[in-house]
Amino acid sequence: LLGRNEKQRSFHLFALLCTFQSILLIPLVVVSYCYGEPLIAFLSDFDADQIRLGGQLLPFFMVYLATISLASIFNGVLQAHQNFLHAYLSPLFFSLCVIFGVWFLSERFQAMSMAYSVLAGGLLQGSYSYLMVRRYGYRFKPTLRTRNAPFKEVFGAWALVSLGMGMQIVTQMVSFL
């Protein structure tokens, strides 16, 4: 779209991708918050203390997953605009946040220091990428209207990648049984 100078269509596609990504991830965050311990118990063979800790950590990591998923859309847009510096700086900010967060918080918060650091790093990574994308006129405006955007092509590719990733996860889970 950028090569064909169809800026409005690219803005609309960006909004659609962000909307659908949010529709997928917000329920996962809520479920992990409400049912973290039962999910960890079902997916692992941990003892009771580890399940409790996993249940506490899971919502933080799900929010992190949501922020980096959106950041990947933002970084893809930055790369499409040949702005590679900012696309590559945002994951670096995440890593630095996690390293320094664990370094300075682990004595006080133990395992939760990782959760807090990952949450802060994910929010920093997503926010930084989004601010850089806004420079090009993109806005995160929720929309479900797919008309005038090449949504079917993108969604088809996205569905195939998601299916492949899902099959990989199931394969790994079965191999650990």
N, C-alpha and C positions, 0 to 999 in steps of 0.2 A: 504493500500500500504506500509506503514511503517513497519507493522508487517511481511509483506512478503519480506521485504528488496528490494523494487522496487523504489529506490530513484529517478531515472530519470523520471519514470511515475508520481511520486508525484510532482516533479518540474514542469512537463508539465501540470498537472491538476491545480496546483496553478496558473500558467500563464494564463490558460484558464479561470478560475474563476475570476481572476482580470480583464482580458480583457472584459468578458461579463458583469461584474458589471460596468465597466467603460462605456461600450456601452449603458447600461441602464441609468446611472446617469448623464453623461455629457449632453445629450439633456435636461434632466430635469433641470439642473442648468442653461443652456442657456435660456430655455423657461421661467424659473422663473425670470431671469434677464431682458429679453425683455418684458415679459407680466405679471409682478408681480402684478401690480395694478388691471388689469382686472381679473386675477385669484382670487385675494382676494375678489373683488367685487362680482364675481360669486359664490364663496364658502361661503360667510358670509353675515350677515345683518348689517355690520358696517356702521357708518356714514363716510362722505367723508374724514375727518382727519385720522380716524382709517384705512381706506382703503389705504390712501397715506403712512402712517407709515408701514402698513403691506406689501405694495409693496416694500418699502425700505428694510425691514427686511427679506423678503422671500429669496432672493438670498443667503444671508449669511447662513441661516438655511439649504438651499439646498446643499451648499458646505459642511456644517457640516454633513448632511446626507450622502453625498458621502464619506467623510473621515471616518466616523464611520462604514459605510458599508464595505469599504475596510479593516478597522482595525479589523472588526469581522472575515474576512477571515484570516488575519494575526494572530489574537489571537487563532483561531481554529487550525492553524498549530502549534503554540506554545504549545497549550494544547495536541495536538497529539504527540508532542515530550516530553511530561510531563514537560514542562517548565511553571508551573503555576504562578510563581512569576511575570514574565514579562507580562503575559496575564492579570493579575489582576491589575498590576500597571498602565497600560496605561489608563483605565477609571478613575483611581484616579487622574492622571495628568490632565485629562480633567476637572474633577470636581474642582480641586484646581485652575486651570486656570480661570474657569468661576467665582468661588467665589471671588478670588482676583481681577479679571478684573472688575467685577461689583462693588466691594467694592471701588476700586481706580479710576475707570473711570466714574461712574454713575453721579457724580456731573458735570463733564465737558461734557459728551456726552449723558446724559439722557438714553432714550430707546436704542439708538444705542450702548451703552456700553455693553448690553447683546449680541448684534449681533457680535461686535468685539471680545468679550470674548469667545463666542461659536465658532467663526471661529478659533481663536487662539488655543483654547482647542482641537477642532477637528483635526486641523493640527498637534498639539503636540501628541495627542493620536495616530493618524495614522502613523506619522513619527517614533515615538518611537517603536511601534509594528513592523513596517517594518524593522527598523534597527536590532531588535532582531531576526526577521525571517531570515534576510540575513546571520546571523551567521551559519545557518544550510545549506546555499548554495542556498536558494530560491531567485529568481530575478523576478521582475515585467517586463517581456518581452512580450509585446502584441503578441498574436497569435490567429488564428482562426482555426488552424489545430487540429481537435479533434481525429485524429488517435493515437493509442497507449496510450489513457487515458480513464479511466472509466467515460467519460463525460456524456453519456446517463443516467446512473444510478443517477449520482449526479444532472444532469439537471432535470430529472423527479421528484426527491424529492424536488428540489428547486422550480419547477413549481407548485407543489401541495401546498407547504407552501405559495408561493406568491399568488396563487389563494385564499387560505383561508384568508390570510391577506387582500387581496382586497375585499373579501366579507364582512369581518368585517368592513372595512372602509365604504363601501356602506351602510351597515346596520346602522352604526352610523350616516351617513349623512341623511339617510331617517328618522331616529328617531328624528332628530332635525328640520325636516320640519314642 
